[in-house]
């Protein structure tokens, strides 16, 4: 009988735990008993066949590549060069080195530039505002050179600025020798680099980016229309730039916004003006049809708390330094797996922004995004006694872990 008294409590606990385990199971649906559930894999078709020397389609927020071909191959950028020319000019405006109302005296070099023109006249003064529109909307080579000379004194020095900005953006396979895109053996870029530049332009200068959606501009009594015909064909397209030379073929960098998803497409070396529009539309439709982008976390959002030893506080919030977006096949959001790791035995002092761990986002066992987890505040060193107590705690924690 005494043995029974000792065993009885364990039998009761075992019985209760077993009951809870069974009761936690979902009640089967009788209508589906003969139809076992099958997890269907998601299916995304291959990108469409694109008639171009190289191309690239990326999501603006996540940077995820949705389709590409020869994206890192060096090519002649033609008038796509003017995206960087505009980027430099906008930086000068933002740094108050230039204003939209400044008047530019047109040089003989700018006036005589071959190729596309806004038809400025030598010796006349034209506002920076009009020159920008002439470059962006009319793709004027004359306007581009006039702006370059206004900013840097000469087109050659302006090209040095272009190259410095290219490096700062991460354009590792780009080099400029002029502001227009007229062919030169040392003037080149890639589809990948053009996508980086476009993303930087839209991110840093959203207001100025609107210039690239304007459809026409009249100067000196001459009205010219934007060469990006997608602006008329697809209302979600709001930029960006066309280009064409004999060596480059027909090129188009475009961006479109549907709902809250923005895509950037780059087509280089198409066979004609209509073909570059058709191929760009195919790429954009493919991306929007089969993919979706989600913002998982905002920069600085507190995602977790990490234990800190020997500090004035025992916990510190961690998060990502930048917004975290993922681009995934449509309908797969519920299947995302998010895991985080924190470095063991974090000790004070800890600085704001210090990397303390990482976060991983997976889909079907494939990591699709990975970011550092950083401290969202700082923790100073604790007092002598606080450090001593934490050291003793750590000693016994490690001892017990070893024994276990």
N, C-alpha and C positions, 0 to 999 in steps of 0.2 A: 504493500500500500504506500509506503513512503516513496518508493521509486516512481509510482504512478503520479504522486503529487509533483515530483520534480519534472516529469515528462509532460504533464498536462498543459502547462503554459506554452510549451513549444508546439504541441499539437494544435492548440487554439490558433497561434500565430500562423502556422503552416496552412490551416484551413482557411483563415481569413485572407491570407495572401493569394491562395489558390482561387478563392471566390472572386477577389478583386481582379485577378488576371483574366478569368473567364468573362466576367461582366464587362470588362473593358473592350471586348471584341465587338465589332460592328455586327448588327443583325443582318443576316444575309437577305438579299432581295430575291424572293422566290421566282420572280419573273425572269431573273438572269441566271438561275442555277444551272441551266443547260447551255449557257453562253459564256464561257470564260473570257475575261477581259484580256485583250491583246494590246500591248503598248506599241503603237505604230511609230516607226522612225520618221523624223521629219525629212522631207524631200525638197531640195532646192535645185532647179535645173541649172545647167551650165550657162554662163553668160552668152548672150547672142553673138553670132559672128559679126565682127566689126571690120569694115573695109578701111583700114588706116594703118600707117606704118607703126604707130604705137598709140596706146590709149590707157586711160586710168579712170576708175570710178571709185570714189571714197565717200564715206559719211563725214560730214563736216565736224560733228561734235566728237565722235569716238576716234576718227581717223582710220576706221576699219576699211580695208580694201575689199570692195565687192566684185571688181573685175579689173583685169589688167593684161597688157601685152607690151613687152619691151619698155616698161615704164622707166627703167634706168638707162636707157640707150640715149646717147647724146644726139640731139637733132638741132636743126636750124629753127629758131623760134619765130622768125619773121616778126610781124607786128604784135605778137604776144609779148614781145619785149616791153611794150608800152604799159603793161601791167606793173612792171617794176619801175618804169619811169614815173607813173602815177603814184606808186607807193612812196618813192623818194620825195616827190613834190608835196604830198600830203604830210609827210613827216616835217618838211620845212615849214608848212603852214602851222602845224601843231606846235612847233618849237618857236613860233613867232619870228622866224627868219624871212617870212614871206607873207603877204596878205592877198586876198582875192582881188582887191582893188588896185594893187600895184600895177603900174603901166610898164610894159616891156617894149623897148625899141627893137624892131625886127632887123636882124642882120642880113647881109647879103647871102651868107651861108644858109640861114634858115629859109629865106625866100626861095632859093634855087633848088631846094631838096627835091629829088625825084620821087615818084610814087604818089601815094594818096596825099591830098592836101586839104587844108581849110581855106586856102587862097588868101593868105596874109600878104601884105605888100612891104617891100624893103623900105626901111626908114620910117615907116608908120609906127605908131604906138598902139598896142593892143593890151587889154587887161589880162591879168593872170586868169581870171574867171573864164573869159572867152577862150583863152588858149587851152585851158583844161578841157572845156567842152569840145573844142576842135580836135584835141588829141583823143579823148575818150569816145566821143560819139562819131566823129568823122574820121578817126584814125589818121589825123594829119601828121605827116613826117615833119612838115614845116613847123607846126605847133610844138612838136616834141623837142626839136632842136632849140626853138626859141625859149622854152621853159628850162631846158638844160643849161643854156647860156645864162639865163637869169639867175638860176640857183648857184651855179658853180663857176661862172665866168667863161667856161668852154665846155663843149661836149665831151672832150677827152677827160677832163677832171670830173665831170658829172658821172662818167662811166666808172670811175674809181669809187664814187659814192655808191653806185649801184652794186658793185661787187662787194663792198663792205656790208651793205644791208643783206645781200644774198647769203653771206657767211653767217650773219647774226640769225637769220631765219632757219638756217640748216640746209641751204641749197648747195650741196657738196659737188654737184656735177654741172654747175652753171658758171658761165663767164661772159661778161658784157664788154663790148668795145664801143658801142654807140647807144643812143637813146631811142632809135627808131626801129631797129630790127633789120636794117639793110644787110645783106649777106656779107659775112667775113669769116675766114677760117677759124678765128679765135673767138667767135661769137656763137655760143651754144647753150643749150639747157636740156632738161628731160621732162617727161610727163610728170614724174614724181615731184620734181622741184617746182614745177608750175602749180601743182596742187598745194604744196606747202605755202607758196607765195599767195595764192588765192585765199587760203584759210587765214593767213596772217592779215591780209587786207580786210577781209570781212570781220574778223575778230576785233582788230584794233581800231578800225575806222568804219563802223556800221553806217554812220550818216553819209560819209563821202562815198561809200559803196553804192548808194542810190544813184549816183551819177551814171553808173553803168546800165541802168534800166531805161534811161531816156532814149526815145526812139528817133528824134531828129533834132537838128540844130541849124539855125540860119545865121550866116555871117557874111557881111559884104554883099548882101542881096542874093546869096546862094544858099539854098536849102539842101542839106544832105541828110541821108537816113542812116541810122545805125546798121552796120553790116551783120549784126547778130539777128538773123531772121527768126530765131526761136522766141524773141520778145513778142512777136506777133502770133506765133503758132501755139505757144504754150504759156498760159497766163501765170503759171507757177515759176517760170524762169525769170530771174531778175538781174541777170548779168551773164557774160562778163566781156569777152573780147575775141575778135576774129584775127586771123593772120593769113597772109599768102605771099609766097615768093615762088619762083620756079624751083628752087632747090628745096624749099620747105614743104611744098604742096599746100593744100588747104587745111587750115587749123582752126580750132575753136575750143576755148575754155568757157564753160558755162556752169552756172549754179542755179538750183531750183529749190524752193521751199514749199513742201506740202504738209499741211497740219503743222507739226512741230519738228519735222525731220527735214534737214537740209543736206543735199548731195552736191558734190563737186565732180564734174566730168571734164576730161581732157582728151581731145581728139587731135592727133598730129599726123600730117601726111595723107589726108584724104584726097580723092581724085578730082573733086569739084566742090563748088560752093554749096550746091544743094546736097551733095553727099555728106559733107561734114555736119549739116543740120540733121539729116536723116539718121546718121549714125549716133549723134549725140542724143537724139530723142529716144532711140532704141536703148541706149545705156541707161538713161534716166528712168525710163518706164520699167526696165528690168529691176533696177535698184529699189524703186518705190513699191513695186508689186510684190517682191519676195522677201524684203527685209524690213525690220522696224528697229528703231533706236530708243533706248530708255535711259533716263538719268537715274542712276541708282543712289548716288550720294552727292551732296553739295560740298564744296571746299570748306573746310573748317567745321563740318558737321560732326558732333560727338558720336562716334560709333561704338565705343567701348571704354572701359576704365582699366588701366594697368596698375598693378601693385608696384609701389616704389619703396625701397628700403633706404634707411639712414637719411631720410629727408624730413622737411618740416611738414609734409603731408604724406599720407600713405597711399593715395590714389591720384592718378592723373588721366585726364581724358585724352583719347587718341582719335584721329580721323585722317582724311586725305588732304593733301595740300591743294589739289585741284579737283574740280568736279569730275565725277566718275560716270562716264557714259559707256554703254555697250550696245553694239549692233548685232542683232541675231535674226535668224529666220523667223518669219511671221508665225505667231501662235506658240512660240517656245518660251515665253517669259516665265511661265510657271515652273519650268524645268531647270531654271538656273540654280546653281549651287554656289553659295558664298561662304568662304572659310577665311578665317584670319589667324595669324600667329603673332605672338608677342615674345620679344626676347626675354629669356629667363633672368631672374635676379637683377632687375633694374635698380641701380643705385643712384642717389642724388650726388652731385647736382645734375639736373636735366634741363636743357634749354628748350625754349619754345621753337617748334619746328624740327626738333631732333628726331631722326628716324628710330622708331622703337619696334617695328615689326612690319608686317605686310598683309595685304588682303588679296585673295584670289577669287576670281569669278570663273566658274566652269559650266560647260554645257556638254552633256554626253561624254563626260570624263576628259574633255579637252579644255585647257585653260584658255579663255578668250580675253581676259583682262587681268592685269596684276599691277598693284600700286603699293608704294610704301605707306605705312601708317606712321604718322608723326605726332609728336606731343603738341597739344593744343594750348599749353601754358608752360610755365616753368616751375620747377621744384628746387628750392635751395637746400643745402646741407643742413641736417638737423644738429642739435646740440650734442655734446660729448656723450651724455647719458642716453639720448635717443639712439645714437649710432651704436652704443654699447648694447642696449637692449635688442636692437634689430639684428646685430651680429649674433647674439645668443639665440634668438629665434631662428635665424637662418641655420645656425649650427645644428640645432635640434631637428629642424625640418629635414635637413639633408641626412642626419643620422637616421631618423625614422624611415625616410625614403630608402636608404641603403639597406636597413634591416628588413623592410618589406620586400 
